[in-house]
Amino acid sequence: MNTDSLFSPFSLKSLNIKNRIVMAPMTRSFSPNGVPTADVAAYYRKRAEGEVGLILSEGTVINRVSSSNDANVPHFYGTEALAGWQNVINGVHTAGGAMGPQIWHMGIMDNHHSGWVPSQPFEGPSGLNRPGNNNGNTMTDSDIADTIAAFGQAAADAKSLGFDCVEIHGAHGYLIDQFFWDGTNERTDAFGGKTLSERTRFGVEVIKEVRRRVGDDFAVIIRLSQFKPSAYDNKLAATPAEMEAWLSPLADAGIDIFHCSQRRFWEPEFEGSDLNFAGWAKKLTGKATITVGSVGLTGEFMAAFRGESSQPSSLDELLRRFDRGDFDLVGVGRPLLADPFWVNKIREGRTDELKGFTTAALGELVM
Ligand SMILES: Cc1cc2nc3c(=O)[nH]c(=O)nc-3n(C[C@H](O)[C@H](O)[C@H](O)COP(=O)(O)O)c2cc1C
């Protein structure tokens, strides 16, 4: 297995990285009261020492009272939390890495198993986090305007702290995705509508505000998924034409890189072609893309939450698609959560040292 092509540098605006491996954003809930600790900084620094090209942070929530359902998920606002993030990026840069925060609003959530709830009800397009399940408020025009502004502020703060890029979390059934999906967006105003392209409006406004706040030269990524944890087989876009109607307005609003989340990267997006989501996104928009989903592992991540282990697997199919030009960057989640030195092992062909993934790695910050 020749992995050389994954070790060529990549540059786009503010982003200059030494290889094509991206650490996927992974919620860790190790930031008490929303403040990333010295351990969190050491955990990210370790991945930079392990030669990860670009680190995307765990989802970190924007300044809205009910943007989170978990007191230990980091904030991306407030003096203390931003000082914690300053430590994180300083450590990553010292180790020669690059990093962007994944800015996040969870939208309507189920209550967390810890029993913690925010001091105001969850908020979303129509109070729903899946069809028929109401657990919060329908956002008013001023809620929407304030939320868009809070995304912009978080992006501006990412830039001033010295991060290399920012990623907007638009995937996996959270706030922005709740606007995209007709199963959770029943609005009849300008933020709703029968077509996906109409329901893209909220995402577009978030991106425009982020772009306005960071300027033209700062790399802006958006993470998207067709599936939701509550609906694995969901396809927001059922055809390439619908996908184009979804992604093109996001690209025009200021996206540089589409981070296309799948559970298994090798699954074709539409019949009649083996292109995956990242492959189609690149073909339809001409923008750079990141693929992700079970790279180097036998099993997928949602099953991991149910206790399933995964063994290391070959990168041949990934490399076939990468070398064909389907995508520019490769997201790797669980392997990097379990092993900070996964990238070195891949580069040096030390496949017998790869560890695979067990759920034990979820309970600690593996150093
Ligand atoms: C513990 C854990 C936490 C995750 N948290 C996030 C998150 O905060 N934001 C996000 O976009 N995806 C999140 N994901 C999904 C990962 O970014 C990634 O897409 C997924 O794990 C598939 O990649 P993998 O098969 O290489 O693990 C999480 C995954 C795991 C395992």
PDBQT file of the ligand as one rigid body, heavy atoms in Angstrom, charges set to zero:
ROOT
HETATM    1  C1  LIG A 401     -16.720  10.089  20.206  1.00  0.00    +0.000 C 
HETATM    2  C2  LIG A 401     -17.176  10.767  18.928  1.00  0.00    +0.000 A 
HETATM    3  C3  LIG A 401     -17.627  12.082  18.987  1.00  0.00    +0.000 A 
HETATM    4  C4  LIG A 401     -18.029  12.739  17.819  1.00  0.00    +0.000 A 
HETATM    5  N1  LIG A 401     -18.378  14.076  17.873  1.00  0.00    +0.000 NA
HETATM    6  C5  LIG A 401     -18.593  14.764  16.735  1.00  0.00    +0.000 A 
HETATM    7  C6  LIG A 401     -18.731  16.182  16.750  1.00  0.00    +0.000 A 
HETATM    8  O1  LIG A 401     -18.618  16.868  17.784  1.00  0.00    +0.000 OA
HETATM    9  N2  LIG A 401     -18.967  16.808  15.566  1.00  0.00    +0.000 N 
HETATM   10  C7  LIG A 401     -19.083  16.101  14.395  1.00  0.00    +0.000 A 
HETATM   11  O2  LIG A 401     -19.303  16.719  13.354  1.00  0.00    +0.000 OA
HETATM   12  N3  LIG A 401     -18.922  14.776  14.364  1.00  0.00    +0.000 NA
HETATM   13  C8  LIG A 401     -18.657  14.093  15.479  1.00  0.00    +0.000 A 
HETATM   14  N4  LIG A 401     -18.393  12.745  15.420  1.00  0.00    +0.000 N 
HETATM   15  C9  LIG A 401     -18.303  12.063  14.121  1.00  0.00    +0.000 C 
HETATM   16  C10 LIG A 401     -16.842  12.043  13.644  1.00  0.00    +0.000 C 
HETATM   17  O3  LIG A 401     -16.381  13.334  13.339  1.00  0.00    +0.000 OA
HETATM   18  C11 LIG A 401     -16.673  11.182  12.380  1.00  0.00    +0.000 C 
HETATM   19  O4  LIG A 401     -17.432  11.726  11.328  1.00  0.00    +0.000 OA
HETATM   20  C12 LIG A 401     -17.092   9.753  12.613  1.00  0.00    +0.000 C 
HETATM   21  O5  LIG A 401     -16.526   9.236  13.809  1.00  0.00    +0.000 OA
HETATM   22  C13 LIG A 401     -16.675   8.871  11.437  1.00  0.00    +0.000 C 
HETATM   23  O6  LIG A 401     -15.274   8.823  11.334  1.00  0.00    +0.000 OA
HETATM   24  P1  LIG A 401     -14.473   7.518  11.837  1.00  0.00    +0.000 P 
HETATM   25  O7  LIG A 401     -15.191   6.363  11.189  1.00  0.00    +0.000 OA
HETATM   26  O8  LIG A 401     -13.089   7.739  11.302  1.00  0.00    +0.000 OA
HETATM   27  O9  LIG A 401     -14.568   7.461  13.310  1.00  0.00    +0.000 OA
HETATM   28  C14 LIG A 401     -18.020  12.047  16.577  1.00  0.00    +0.000 A 
HETATM   29  C15 LIG A 401     -17.593  10.715  16.550  1.00  0.00    +0.000 A 
HETATM   30  C16 LIG A 401     -17.160  10.074  17.691  1.00  0.00    +0.000 A 
HETATM   31  C17 LIG A 401     -16.653   8.652  17.606  1.00  0.00    +0.000 C 
ENDROOT
TORSDOF 0
